[in-house]
Amino acid sequence: MAIVGLHIYKSEFMVGKLSEDITSHLKSLDKFMSYYNHHRYPCRLYGKTPMQIVNGDIIDKHLYTQKIKEAQVARVKTNQNFNACIPNLGCNSF
């Protein structure tokens, strides 16, 4: 595991927890490695997991950038809809 991976293990996965013994620590580390390689999408891999890259998936920076832009637009609309109907902010629909 790289030094960056170790930092992520401590900050995202362990979150201040302490291992009770070496066996539980190794199980926790094994779960983290599965998460890190198969379920975590670091930005530097443009929306791919490390295992997707190892297995030959090709990075499409344009598609990734487009998805980020679409997500930003969707987030703004979601926030506007949420903020539009909070009674204490003056929503008249209640």
C-alpha positions in Angstrom: 0.0 0.0 0.0 1.4 3.4 -0.9 1.9 6.2 1.6 -1.1 8.0 0.2 -3.2 4.8 0.7 -2.0 4.6 4.3 -3.1 8.2 5.0 -6.5 7.5 3.5 -6.8 4.3 5.6 -6.2 6.3 8.7 -8.4 9.3 7.8 -11.3 7.8 6.0 -11.5 4.2 7.1 -10.3 4.0 10.7 -11.6 7.4 11.7 -9.8 7.4 15.0 -10.6 3.8 15.9 -8.0 1.6 17.4 -7.5 -2.0 16.6 -8.0 -4.4 19.4 -5.5 -7.0 18.2 -3.4 -7.9 15.2 -6.2 -10.2 13.8 -8.9 -7.5 13.9 -6.4 -5.0 12.4 -5.5 -7.3 9.5 -9.3 -7.9 8.8 -9.9 -4.1 8.9 -6.9 -3.6 6.5 -8.2 -6.3 4.1 -11.7 -4.6 4.0 -10.0 -1.2 3.3 -7.9 -2.6 0.5 -11.1 -4.0 -1.1 -12.8 -0.6 -0.7 -9.8 1.3 -2.0 -9.3 -0.8 -5.1 -12.9 -1.6 -6.1 -15.2 1.1 -4.7 -13.3 4.3 -4.3 -13.1 6.7 -7.3 -10.2 9.0 -6.8 -10.3 12.2 -9.0 -6.9 11.6 -10.4 -8.3 8.4 -12.1 -11.1 10.4 -13.7 -14.0 8.4 -12.2 -12.4 5.0 -12.4 -11.4 2.7 -9.6 -7.8 1.4 -9.5 -8.9 -2.1 -10.5 -10.8 -0.7 -13.5 -7.5 0.8 -14.7 -5.6 -2.4 -14.0 -8.2 -4.3 -16.0 -7.7 -2.1 -19.0 -10.5 0.5 -18.8 -9.5 3.6 -20.7 -9.8 7.0 -19.1 -12.0 9.5 -21.0 -11.2 12.9 -19.5 -13.8 14.6 -21.7 -16.6 12.3 -20.5 -15.5 12.7 -16.9 -15.5 16.5 -17.2 -18.9 16.5 -18.8 -20.3 14.3 -15.9 -18.9 16.8 -13.4 -20.6 19.7 -15.2 -23.9 17.9 -15.3 -23.7 17.1 -11.6 -23.0 20.7 -10.8 -26.1 21.9 -12.7 -28.2 19.2 -11.1 -26.9 20.2 -7.6 -27.8 23.8 -8.2 -31.3 22.9 -9.2 -31.7 20.5 -6.3 -30.6 23.2 -3.9 -32.9 25.8 -5.4 -35.9 23.5 -5.1 -35.0 22.7 -1.5 -34.5 26.3 -0.5 -37.6 27.4 -2.3 -40.0 25.7 0.1 -38.6 26.1 3.6 -41.5 27.7 5.6 -39.2 29.9 7.8 -37.6 31.3 4.7 -40.9 32.6 3.4 -42.3 29.8 1.3 -46.0 30.5 0.7 -47.0 27.0 -0.2 -47.7 25.9 3.4 
